[in-house]
Amino acid sequence: MQLEQRLARLERQNRVLTGLVVALVMGVASVAMIGAGDGPKDIEVRTLSIRNDDGQLVGYMGACDKGSELVLFNKKSYTGLHLEATEDGGIITLNHPNENPALTLSANEATGKISAASPEKVSRGNWP
C-alpha cells in the first residue's frame, strides 16, 4: 500500500471517529437536558397519528366513540391490525392484506369469541 492510500484511509477513519464522538457528545447532552427539566410528565392528546417518512398515515391511537383504539395500516392504507377497548370488552382484529378480517378475538363480561377467515372458509368458536 502506498503512502497516499494509507493517508487517505487514515483521514477517512479520522472523519468517521470525529463524527461518532460528536454524535456521542450530542446524545449525552440531549439526555442530560431532557432529565434536567421539571417539564410535564404526562402528555394528553385525543389522537396520536403515526406517519412514515413519506408522510403517509400508517397508524393511529386514540379515543373513539366506543372507548379507545389502536389501528395500524399497510402500505395500501388498508387496516392490518385493529385493537379496540370498550365498556363491553375488547376486540382484536387482524386483517388480510385486502382489509378483509382474517382473525378476530373478542371478549365481554359473559363470553369470548374467536373467528378465523380464509378465502375458502370462516371458522368461529366461543369459550366460556
C-alpha positions as CSV (number, residue, x, y, z in Angstrom):
1,M,0.0,0.0,0.0
2,Q,1.4,3.4,-1.0
3,L,1.7,6.3,1.3
4,E,-1.1,8.3,-0.4
5,Q,-3.5,5.4,0.0
6,R,-2.6,5.0,3.7
7,L,-3.0,8.7,4.3
8,A,-6.4,8.8,2.6
9,R,-7.5,5.8,4.7
10,L,-6.4,7.4,7.9
11,E,-8.2,10.6,7.0
12,R,-11.4,8.7,6.3
13,Q,-11.1,6.9,9.6
14,N,-10.5,10.2,11.4
15,R,-13.6,11.7,9.9
16,V,-15.7,8.7,11.0
17,L,-14.3,8.7,14.5
18,T,-14.8,12.5,14.8
19,G,-18.5,12.1,13.7
20,L,-19.0,9.3,16.2
21,V,-17.5,11.4,19.0
22,V,-19.7,14.4,18.1
23,A,-22.8,12.2,17.9
24,L,-22.0,10.7,21.3
25,V,-21.4,14.1,22.9
26,M,-24.7,15.4,21.5
27,G,-26.6,12.3,22.7
28,V,-25.2,12.6,26.2
29,A,-26.0,16.3,26.2
30,S,-29.6,15.7,25.0
31,V,-30.2,13.1,27.7
32,A,-28.8,15.5,30.3
33,M,-31.1,18.3,29.1
34,I,-34.2,16.1,29.0
35,G,-33.6,14.9,32.5
36,A,-32.7,18.3,33.9
37,G,-36.1,19.9,33.3
38,D,-39.1,20.0,35.5
39,G,-41.4,19.7,32.5
40,P,-44.7,17.8,32.3
41,K,-44.6,14.1,33.0
42,D,-47.8,13.4,31.1
43,I,-48.9,14.2,27.6
44,E,-52.6,14.3,26.8
45,V,-54.0,14.0,23.3
46,R,-57.2,12.8,21.8
47,T,-55.4,11.0,18.9
48,L,-51.8,10.2,18.2
49,S,-51.1,9.7,14.4
50,I,-48.2,7.7,13.1
51,R,-46.7,8.6,9.7
52,N,-43.9,7.1,7.7
53,D,-41.1,9.1,6.1
54,D,-43.3,9.9,3.1
55,G,-46.0,11.4,5.3
56,Q,-48.4,8.6,4.8
57,L,-50.6,7.7,7.7
58,V,-49.6,4.2,8.9
59,G,-51.4,4.1,12.2
60,Y,-53.1,6.0,15.0
61,M,-54.0,5.5,18.6
62,G,-56.7,7.4,20.5
63,A,-60.2,7.8,21.8
64,C,-63.2,6.8,19.8
65,D,-66.9,6.8,20.4
66,K,-66.9,3.4,22.0
67,G,-63.7,3.8,24.1
68,S,-60.1,3.7,22.7
69,E,-58.4,2.1,19.8
70,L,-55.1,1.4,18.1
71,V,-55.2,1.0,14.3
72,L,-52.2,0.1,12.1
73,F,-52.3,0.3,8.3
74,N,-50.4,-1.4,5.5
75,K,-48.8,0.5,2.5
76,K,-52.1,0.5,0.6
77,S,-53.7,2.2,3.6
78,Y,-55.8,-0.9,4.5
79,T,-56.2,-1.7,8.1
80,G,-53.9,-4.5,9.1
81,L,-54.4,-4.5,12.9
82,H,-57.3,-3.0,15.0
83,L,-57.3,-3.2,18.8
84,E,-60.4,-1.7,20.5
85,A,-61.2,-1.4,24.2
86,T,-64.8,-0.5,25.0
87,E,-67.0,-0.7,28.1
88,D,-68.4,-4.0,26.7
89,G,-64.9,-5.6,26.4
90,G,-62.0,-5.8,24.0
91,I,-61.7,-6.7,20.3
92,I,-58.5,-7.6,18.3
93,T,-58.9,-7.8,14.6
94,L,-56.1,-9.0,12.2
95,N,-56.9,-8.4,8.5
96,H,-55.8,-9.9,5.3
97,P,-53.8,-7.5,3.0
98,N,-57.1,-6.6,1.3
99,E,-58.6,-5.4,4.6
100,N,-61.0,-8.4,5.0
101,P,-60.9,-9.8,8.6
102,A,-58.6,-12.8,8.9
103,L,-58.7,-13.3,12.7
104,T,-60.9,-11.7,15.3
105,L,-60.7,-12.2,19.1
106,S,-63.4,-10.6,21.2
107,A,-64.3,-10.7,24.9
108,N,-67.0,-9.3,27.0
109,E,-68.3,-9.9,30.5
110,A,-70.1,-13.1,29.6
111,T,-68.1,-14.8,26.9
112,G,-65.3,-14.7,24.5
113,K,-65.3,-15.3,20.7
114,I,-62.8,-16.2,18.1
115,S,-63.3,-16.3,14.4
116,A,-60.8,-17.0,11.7
117,A,-61.4,-16.5,8.0
118,S,-59.5,-17.6,4.9
119,P,-60.6,-17.1,1.3
120,E,-62.2,-20.6,1.5
121,K,-63.9,-20.7,4.8
122,V,-64.7,-19.0,8.1
123,S,-64.3,-20.8,11.5
124,R,-65.9,-19.5,14.6
125,G,-65.8,-20.6,18.2
126,N,-66.9,-19.5,21.7
127,W,-65.4,-20.1,25.0
128,P,-67.0,-19.7,28.4
